[in-house]
Amino acid sequence: MTLPLNVELLHQDYQAAAAFASAILLVRIALATLALKAWGARHEEHV
């Protein structure tokens, strides 16, 4: 099961705290991906 599907399932089962925690984890993964992408783009400019 993917993380977005897990968030939806928890939300539908009225487990708001668990759904929120899973959503926060998903946001952190997205932000880390964006930060690494930006760092990689800057690193390529200097090479």
C-alpha distance matrix in Angstrom:
0.0 3.8 6.6 8.5 6.5 6.6 10.2 11.0 10.1 12.1 14.8 15.2 15.7 18.4 17.0 18.4 18.8 15.3 14.1 16.9 16.2 12.6 14.3 17.1 15.0 13.6 17.3 18.6 16.5 17.9 21.4 21.4 20.6 23.4 25.7 25.3 25.9 29.0 30.2 29.8 31.8 34.5 34.7 35.3 38.1 40.0 39.8
3.8 0.0 3.8 5.7 5.4 6.2 8.8 10.1 10.6 12.3 14.3 15.5 16.5 18.6 17.1 17.7 18.0 14.7 13.0 15.2 14.5 10.8 11.8 14.4 12.3 10.4 14.0 15.4 13.2 14.3 17.8 18.0 17.1 19.7 22.2 21.9 22.3 25.4 26.8 26.5 28.3 31.1 31.4 32.0 34.7 36.7 36.7
6.6 3.8 0.0 3.8 5.4 4.9 6.2 8.7 9.8 10.5 12.3 14.2 15.3 16.7 14.8 14.8 14.9 11.7 9.9 11.7 10.9 7.1 8.1 10.7 8.8 7.1 10.7 12.2 10.7 12.0 15.2 15.8 15.5 18.0 20.2 20.4 21.2 23.9 25.3 25.5 27.3 29.8 30.4 31.3 33.8 35.7 36.0
8.5 5.7 3.8 0.0 3.8 5.4 5.1 6.4 8.7 10.0 10.7 12.5 14.4 15.6 14.5 14.1 15.0 12.5 9.6 11.3 11.8 8.2 7.6 11.0 10.2 7.7 10.5 13.1 11.9 12.1 15.4 16.8 16.2 18.0 20.7 21.3 21.6 24.0 26.0 26.3 27.6 30.1 31.1 31.9 34.1 36.3 36.8
6.5 5.4 5.4 3.8 0.0 3.8 5.4 5.1 6.1 8.6 9.8 10.5 12.3 14.4 13.7 14.2 15.5 12.8 10.2 12.9 13.5 10.1 10.4 13.9 13.2 11.2 14.2 16.6 15.4 15.8 19.2 20.3 19.7 21.7 24.4 24.8 25.0 27.6 29.5 29.6 31.0 33.7 34.5 35.1 37.5 39.7 40.1
6.6 6.2 4.9 5.4 3.8 0.0 3.8 5.4 5.1 6.1 8.5 9.9 10.5 12.5 11.0 11.9 12.7 9.5 7.6 10.7 10.8 7.6 9.1 12.4 11.5 10.6 13.9 15.8 15.0 16.2 19.2 20.1 20.1 22.3 24.6 25.1 25.9 28.4 29.9 30.3 32.0 34.4 35.2 36.1 38.5 40.5 40.9
10.2 8.8 6.2 5.1 5.4 3.8 0.0 3.8 5.5 5.2 6.1 8.6 10.0 10.8 9.4 9.2 10.3 7.9 4.8 7.6 8.6 5.9 6.2 9.9 10.1 9.2 11.8 14.2 14.2 14.9 17.6 19.1 19.4 21.1 23.4 24.5 25.2 27.3 29.1 29.9 31.3 33.5 34.6 35.7 37.8 39.8 40.6
11.0 10.1 8.7 6.4 5.1 5.4 3.8 0.0 3.8 5.5 5.1 6.2 8.6 10.0 10.0 10.2 12.4 10.5 7.3 10.2 12.1 9.7 9.4 13.1 13.7 12.2 14.5 17.4 17.2 17.4 20.2 22.1 22.0 23.4 26.0 27.1 27.4 29.5 31.6 32.2 33.4 35.8 37.0 37.9 39.9 42.1 42.9
10.1 10.6 9.8 8.7 6.1 5.1 5.5 3.8 0.0 3.8 5.4 5.1 6.2 8.8 8.8 10.3 12.5 10.1 8.1 11.7 13.0 10.8 11.7 15.2 15.4 14.5 17.2 19.7 19.4 20.1 23.0 24.4 24.5 26.3 28.7 29.6 30.1 32.4 34.2 34.8 36.2 38.6 39.6 40.5 42.7 44.8 45.4
12.1 12.3 10.5 10.0 8.6 6.1 5.2 5.5 3.8 0.0 3.8 5.5 5.1 6.4 5.2 6.9 8.8 6.6 5.2 8.9 10.2 8.9 10.3 13.4 13.9 13.9 16.4 18.5 18.9 20.0 22.4 23.8 24.4 26.2 28.2 29.4 30.3 32.3 34.0 34.9 36.4 38.5 39.5 40.8 42.9 44.8 45.6
14.8 14.3 12.3 10.7 9.8 8.5 6.1 5.1 5.4 3.8 0.0 3.8 5.4 5.2 5.7 5.8 8.9 8.2 5.5 8.4 11.0 10.2 10.2 13.4 14.9 14.5 16.2 18.9 19.7 20.1 22.3 24.3 24.9 26.2 28.4 29.9 30.5 32.3 34.2 35.3 36.5 38.6 39.9 41.2 43.0 45.1 46.1
15.2 15.5 14.2 12.5 10.5 9.9 8.6 6.2 5.1 5.5 3.8 0.0 3.8 5.4 7.5 8.8 12.1 11.3 9.1 12.2 14.6 13.5 13.7 17.1 18.3 17.6 19.5 22.3 22.7 23.0 25.6 27.5 27.8 29.1 31.5 32.9 33.3 35.2 37.3 38.1 39.2 41.5 42.9 43.8 45.7 47.9 48.8
15.7 16.5 15.3 14.4 12.3 10.5 10.0 8.6 6.2 5.1 5.4 3.8 0.0 3.8 5.5 8.3 11.0 10.1 9.3 12.6 14.4 13.8 14.9 17.9 18.8 18.8 21.0 23.3 23.9 24.8 27.1 28.8 29.3 31.0 33.1 34.3 35.1 37.1 38.9 39.8 41.2 43.3 44.5 45.7 47.7 49.7 50.5
18.4 18.6 16.7 15.6 14.4 12.5 10.8 10.0 8.8 6.4 5.2 5.4 3.8 0.0 3.8 5.6 8.8 9.2 8.6 11.0 13.3 13.6 14.3 16.9 18.5 18.9 20.5 22.8 23.9 24.7 26.6 28.5 29.5 30.8 32.7 34.3 35.2 36.9 38.7 39.9 41.2 43.1 44.4 45.9 47.7 49.6 50.7
17.0 17.1 14.8 14.5 13.7 11.0 9.4 10.0 8.8 5.2 5.7 7.5 5.5 3.8 0.0 3.8 5.7 5.6 6.2 8.7 10.2 10.8 12.2 14.4 15.7 16.7 18.4 20.3 21.5 22.7 24.5 26.1 27.3 28.9 30.5 32.0 33.2 34.9 36.4 37.7 39.3 41.1 42.2 43.8 45.7 47.4 48.4
18.4 17.7 14.8 14.1 14.2 11.9 9.2 10.2 10.3 6.9 5.8 8.8 8.3 5.6 3.8 0.0 3.8 5.5 5.0 6.0 8.5 9.8 10.3 12.1 14.2 15.1 16.2 18.2 19.9 20.8 22.2 24.2 25.6 26.7 28.3 30.1 31.4 32.7 34.3 35.9 37.3 38.8 40.2 41.9 43.6 45.3 46.6
18.8 18.0 14.9 15.0 15.5 12.7 10.3 12.4 12.5 8.8 8.9 12.1 11.0 8.8 5.7 3.8 0.0 3.8 5.5 5.1 6.2 8.6 9.8 10.6 12.4 14.3 15.3 16.6 18.6 20.0 21.0 22.6 24.5 25.8 26.9 28.7 30.3 31.6 32.8 34.6 36.3 37.6 38.8 40.7 42.5 43.9 45.2
15.3 14.7 11.7 12.5 12.8 9.5 7.9 10.5 10.1 6.6 8.2 11.3 10.1 9.2 5.6 5.5 3.8 0.0 3.8 5.4 5.1 6.2 8.5 9.9 10.6 12.4 14.3 15.4 16.7 18.5 20.0 21.2 22.8 24.6 25.8 27.2 28.8 30.5 31.6 33.1 34.9 36.5 37.4 39.2 41.2 42.7 43.7
14.1 13.0 9.9 9.6 10.2 7.6 4.8 7.3 8.1 5.2 5.5 9.1 9.3 8.6 6.2 5.0 5.5 3.8 0.0 3.8 5.5 5.2 6.1 8.6 9.9 10.5 12.3 14.3 15.5 16.6 18.4 20.0 21.2 22.7 24.4 25.9 27.1 28.7 30.3 31.6 33.1 34.9 36.1 37.7 39.5 41.3 42.3
16.9 15.2 11.7 11.3 12.9 10.7 7.6 10.2 11.7 8.9 8.4 12.2 12.6 11.0 8.7 6.0 5.1 5.4 3.8 0.0 3.8 5.4 5.0 6.1 8.6 9.8 10.4 12.3 14.3 15.2 16.4 18.3 19.9 21.0 22.4 24.3 25.6 26.9 28.4 30.1 31.5 33.0 34.3 36.1 37.8 39.4 40.8
16.2 14.5 10.9 11.8 13.5 10.8 8.6 12.1 13.0 10.2 11.0 14.6 14.4 13.3 10.2 8.5 6.2 5.1 5.5 3.8 0.0 3.8 5.4 5.1 6.3 8.7 9.9 10.7 12.6 14.4 15.4 16.6 18.6 20.1 21.1 22.7 24.5 25.9 26.9 28.6 30.5 31.8 32.8 34.8 36.6 38.0 39.2
12.6 10.8 7.1 8.2 10.1 7.6 5.9 9.7 10.8 8.9 10.2 13.5 13.8 13.6 10.8 9.8 8.6 6.2 5.2 5.4 3.8 0.0 3.8 5.4 5.1 6.3 8.7 9.9 10.7 12.5 14.4 15.5 16.7 18.7 20.1 21.3 22.8 24.6 25.8 27.1 28.9 30.6 31.5 33.2 35.3 36.8 37.7
14.3 11.8 8.1 7.6 10.4 9.1 6.2 9.4 11.7 10.3 10.2 13.7 14.9 14.3 12.2 10.3 9.8 8.5 6.1 5.0 5.4 3.8 0.0 3.8 5.4 5.0 6.2 8.7 9.9 10.6 12.4 14.3 15.4 16.6 18.4 20.1 21.1 22.7 24.3 25.7 27.1 28.9 30.2 31.7 33.5 35.3 36.4
17.1 14.4 10.7 11.0 13.9 12.4 9.9 13.1 15.2 13.4 13.4 17.1 17.9 16.9 14.4 12.1 10.6 9.9 8.6 6.1 5.1 5.4 3.8 0.0 3.8 5.4 5.0 6.2 8.7 9.8 10.5 12.2 14.2 15.3 16.4 18.3 19.9 21.0 22.4 24.2 25.7 27.0 28.3 30.2 31.9 33.4 34.8
15.0 12.3 8.8 10.2 13.2 11.5 10.1 13.7 15.4 13.9 14.9 18.3 18.8 18.5 15.7 14.2 12.4 10.6 9.9 8.6 6.3 5.1 5.4 3.8 0.0 3.8 5.4 5.1 6.3 8.7 9.9 10.6 12.4 14.4 15.3 16.6 18.4 20.1 21.0 22.5 24.5 25.9 26.7 28.6 30.7 32.0 33.0
13.6 10.4 7.1 7.7 11.2 10.6 9.2 12.2 14.5 13.9 14.5 17.6 18.8 18.9 16.7 15.1 14.3 12.4 10.5 9.8 8.7 6.3 5.0 5.4 3.8 0.0 3.8 5.5 5.2 6.3 8.8 10.0 10.7 12.5 14.4 15.5 16.6 18.6 20.1 21.1 22.8 24.7 25.7 27.2 29.2 31.0 31.9
17.3 14.0 10.7 10.5 14.2 13.9 11.8 14.5 17.2 16.4 16.2 19.5 21.0 20.5 18.4 16.2 15.3 14.3 12.3 10.4 9.9 8.7 6.2 5.0 5.4 3.8 0.0 3.8 5.4 5.0 6.2 8.6 9.8 10.6 12.2 14.2 15.3 16.5 18.2 19.8 21.1 22.7 24.1 25.8 27.4 29.2 30.5
18.6 15.4 12.2 13.1 16.6 15.8 14.2 17.4 19.7 18.5 18.9 22.3 23.3 22.8 20.3 18.2 16.6 15.4 14.3 12.3 10.7 9.9 8.7 6.2 5.1 5.5 3.8 0.0 3.8 5.4 5.1 6.1 8.5 9.9 10.4 12.2 14.1 15.3 16.3 18.1 19.9 21.1 22.2 24.2 26.0 27.3 28.6
16.5 13.2 10.7 11.9 15.4 15.0 14.2 17.2 19.4 18.9 19.7 22.7 23.9 23.9 21.5 19.9 18.6 16.7 15.5 14.3 12.6 10.7 9.9 8.7 6.3 5.2 5.4 3.8 0.0 3.8 5.5 5.2 6.2 8.7 9.9 10.6 12.3 14.3 15.3 16.4 18.4 20.1 20.8 22.5 24.7 26.2 27.0
17.9 14.3 12.0 12.1 15.8 16.2 14.9 17.4 20.1 20.0 20.1 23.0 24.8 24.7 22.7 20.8 20.0 18.5 16.6 15.2 14.4 12.5 10.6 9.8 8.7 6.3 5.0 5.4 3.8 0.0 3.8 5.5 5.1 6.3 8.7 10.0 10.6 12.4 14.2 15.3 16.6 18.6 19.9 21.2 23.0 25.0 26.0
21.4 17.8 15.2 15.4 19.2 19.2 17.6 20.2 23.0 22.4 22.3 25.6 27.1 26.6 24.5 22.2 21.0 20.0 18.4 16.4 15.4 14.4 12.4 10.5 9.9 8.8 6.2 5.1 5.5 3.8 0.0 3.8 5.4 5.1 6.1 8.6 9.8 10.5 12.2 14.1 15.3 16.6 18.1 20.0 21.5 23.1 24.6
21.4 18.0 15.8 16.8 20.3 20.1 19.1 22.1 24.4 23.8 24.3 27.5 28.8 28.5 26.1 24.2 22.6 21.2 20.0 18.3 16.6 15.5 14.3 12.2 10.6 10.0 8.6 6.1 5.2 5.5 3.8 0.0 3.8 5.5 5.1 6.1 8.5 9.9 10.4 12.1 14.2 15.4 16.2 18.3 20.2 21.4 22.6
20.6 17.1 15.5 16.2 19.7 20.1 19.4 22.0 24.5 24.4 24.9 27.8 29.3 29.5 27.3 25.6 24.5 22.8 21.2 19.9 18.6 16.7 15.4 14.2 12.4 10.7 9.8 8.5 6.2 5.1 5.4 3.8 0.0 3.8 5.5 5.2 6.1 8.7 9.9 10.5 12.3 14.4 15.1 16.5 18.7 20.4 21.2
23.4 19.7 18.0 18.0 21.7 22.3 21.1 23.4 26.3 26.2 26.2 29.1 31.0 30.8 28.9 26.7 25.8 24.6 22.7 21.0 20.1 18.7 16.6 15.3 14.4 12.5 10.6 9.9 8.7 6.3 5.1 5.5 3.8 0.0 3.8 5.5 5.0 6.2 8.5 9.8 10.6 12.4 14.1 15.4 16.9 18.9 20.3
25.7 22.2 20.2 20.7 24.4 24.6 23.4 26.0 28.7 28.2 28.4 31.5 33.1 32.7 30.5 28.3 26.9 25.8 24.4 22.4 21.1 20.1 18.4 16.4 15.3 14.4 12.2 10.4 9.9 8.7 6.1 5.1 5.5 3.8 0.0 3.8 5.4 5.2 6.1 8.5 9.9 10.7 12.1 14.3 15.7 17.1 18.7
25.3 21.9 20.4 21.3 24.8 25.1 24.5 27.1 29.6 29.4 29.9 32.9 34.3 34.3 32.0 30.1 28.7 27.2 25.9 24.3 22.7 21.3 20.1 18.3 16.6 15.5 14.2 12.2 10.6 10.0 8.6 6.1 5.2 5.5 3.8 0.0 3.8 5.5 5.0 6.0 8.6 9.9 10.2 12.2 14.4 15.6 16.5
25.9 22.3 21.2 21.6 25.0 25.9 25.2 27.4 30.1 30.3 30.5 33.3 35.1 35.2 33.2 31.4 30.3 28.8 27.1 25.6 24.5 22.8 21.1 19.9 18.4 16.6 15.3 14.1 12.3 10.6 9.8 8.5 6.1 5.0 5.4 3.8 0.0 3.8 5.5 5.1 6.2 8.7 9.8 10.6 12.7 14.7 15.6
29.0 25.4 23.9 24.0 27.6 28.4 27.3 29.5 32.4 32.3 32.3 35.2 37.1 36.9 34.9 32.7 31.6 30.5 28.7 26.9 25.9 24.6 22.7 21.0 20.1 18.6 16.5 15.3 14.3 12.4 10.5 9.9 8.7 6.2 5.2 5.5 3.8 0.0 3.8 5.4 5.1 6.3 8.6 10.0 11.0 13.0 14.7
30.2 26.8 25.3 26.0 29.5 29.9 29.1 31.6 34.2 34.0 34.2 37.3 38.9 38.7 36.4 34.3 32.8 31.6 30.3 28.4 26.9 25.8 24.3 22.4 21.0 20.1 18.2 16.3 15.3 14.2 12.2 10.4 9.9 8.5 6.1 5.0 5.5 3.8 0.0 3.8 5.5 5.2 6.1 8.7 10.1 11.1 12.6
29.8 26.5 25.5 26.3 29.6 30.3 29.9 32.2 34.8 34.9 35.3 38.1 39.8 39.9 37.7 35.9 34.6 33.1 31.6 30.1 28.6 27.1 25.7 24.2 22.5 21.1 19.8 18.1 16.4 15.3 14.1 12.1 10.5 9.8 8.5 6.0 5.1 5.4 3.8 0.0 3.8 5.5 5.0 6.2 8.8 10.2 10.7
31.8 28.3 27.3 27.6 31.0 32.0 31.3 33.4 36.2 36.4 36.5 39.2 41.2 41.2 39.3 37.3 36.3 34.9 33.1 31.5 30.5 28.9 27.1 25.7 24.5 22.8 21.1 19.9 18.4 16.6 15.3 14.2 12.3 10.6 9.9 8.6 6.2 5.1 5.5 3.8 0.0 3.8 5.4 5.3 6.5 9.1 10.3
34.5 31.1 29.8 30.1 33.7 34.4 33.5 35.8 38.6 38.5 38.6 41.5 43.3 43.1 41.1 38.8 37.6 36.5 34.9 33.0 31.8 30.6 28.9 27.0 25.9 24.7 22.7 21.1 20.1 18.6 16.6 15.4 14.4 12.4 10.7 9.9 8.7 6.3 5.2 5.5 3.8 0.0 3.8 5.4 5.2 6.7 9.1
34.7 31.4 30.4 31.1 34.5 35.2 34.6 37.0 39.6 39.5 39.9 42.9 44.5 44.4 42.2 40.2 38.8 37.4 36.1 34.3 32.8 31.5 30.2 28.3 26.7 25.7 24.1 22.2 20.8 19.9 18.1 16.2 15.1 14.1 12.1 10.2 9.8 8.6 6.1 5.0 5.4 3.8 0.0 3.8 5.5 5.5 6.6
35.3 32.0 31.3 31.9 35.1 36.1 35.7 37.9 40.5 40.8 41.2 43.8 45.7 45.9 43.8 41.9 40.7 39.2 37.7 36.1 34.8 33.2 31.7 30.2 28.6 27.2 25.8 24.2 22.5 21.2 20.0 18.3 16.5 15.4 14.3 12.2 10.6 10.0 8.7 6.2 5.3 5.4 3.8 0.0 3.8 5.5 5.3
38.1 34.7 33.8 34.1 37.5 38.5 37.8 39.9 42.7 42.9 43.0 45.7 47.7 47.7 45.7 43.6 42.5 41.2 39.5 37.8 36.6 35.3 33.5 31.9 30.7 29.2 27.4 26.0 24.7 23.0 21.5 20.2 18.7 16.9 15.7 14.4 12.7 11.0 10.1 8.8 6.5 5.2 5.5 3.8 0.0 3.8 5.6
40.0 36.7 35.7 36.3 39.7 40.5 39.8 42.1 44.8 44.8 45.1 47.9 49.7 49.6 47.4 45.3 43.9 42.7 41.3 39.4 38.0 36.8 35.3 33.4 32.0 31.0 29.2 27.3 26.2 25.0 23.1 21.4 20.4 18.9 17.1 15.6 14.7 13.0 11.1 10.2 9.1 6.7 5.5 5.5 3.8 0.0 3.8
39.8 36.7 36.0 36.8 40.1 40.9 40.6 42.9 45.4 45.6 46.1 48.8 50.5 50.7 48.4 46.6 45.2 43.7 42.3 40.8 39.2 37.7 36.4 34.8 33.0 31.9 30.5 28.6 27.0 26.0 24.6 22.6 21.2 20.3 18.7 16.5 15.6 14.7 12.6 10.7 10.3 9.1 6.6 5.3 5.6 3.8 0.0
